[in-house]
Amino acid sequence: MRDVLKSLEATPPPPARTNADDIIGRARRTQAWRNVALGSGVAACLAVAVAVSLPSPGGSELTGSSGVGTAEPTPGQSFTPPPAEPTVAALPVKKVDFSTGLSPYRAGAFRVGPATEVTDGYVELPVYHDGTTLGGGSKFPLEVATVTVYDKDVYDTAMFGGAGNATLTIGDQYPATVDGRPAMGRDWTYTSPVDASKKTTKAALAWQYADGAWATLVPNYGGPDLPRDQAVRIAAGLATAARHDLKVPYSPKFLPEGWQAVAVRQVAPDTRETISEVFLHKGPVPDPATRVDEVLPGHVQITVMKGLEPGKADFTDKEGLHCTAGRGSCTIIHGDYRIDLHANGAGLSDGELRQLAEGLQLRDLTNQTTWAKVDF
């Protein structure tokens, strides 16, 4: 690729509001990323809270006091005005351009894309393998790896580490090239937790796709071996096309002051039951390289999925809005679809979360061509 692409962690586990397929898929992606981060010192960043005054993230090209009343003293009384309330500056809102110029492509038996997530600093594309599904009777394809394309000057190659765990051994780093540009790789060997004799080896890769701009290929658990040469072919296939927006099936009428979207996921219905996810945050995420997922402190996540999950503790098929006081949770049942709002350490009141949920003006959930561009 020759152009500079524009796309734009510990806390409780995700709430039980997605089905098994989505939980498995998300866990594989998140664990794979953490396996890299924990070996590179990045994990220390997971507990960093968002500061009131935020620096501007570098390397991105974006398409985007009240007085205190005083009582009059009565005659004979001395009066000392109360101290003025401190003024807390509102967090800046730096709207993100949730579009991408990355296009889907094939590399042998592997299918890459289309892009499913855009943040202020990176774009993610799932990697599928022909005929490999989630298993257990699921019709959905298994995401065997993830390609993450970072904006210029966002990715720090020191992040390409690796700690491994009881079922994953990460090999030493080795040099590589992709289309004549510098790259680095590591072999990941997964061991079955059920049968230790069953192992799969997959190559992880980080490569420079343009001057100062890097991308990574991180394998997930499951699926076939991924040899080094195949990983290079996947990396070399990275392609661009006309830019397009990732969209959402609603428009919000209300957002708490200073809040904004920091990540958008749009997924084809033939690959997952969860078809849309948006992460809201008070102000922009300080570092555009930050992983935006369920472990990001102080966020609100809006998830849209097909299926009402009978058997779950919070199952309901009653049409309309349902909020649980004190739990930072609201659910909207809309036909065969479920829209969940979950506040994770976000500091929102029950009333604010309800107001956010009530203000979602839904589009046609079954027709993604009718969905709205994210301009909030």
Disulfide bonds with the S-S distance in Angstrom:
Cys323-Cys330 2.01
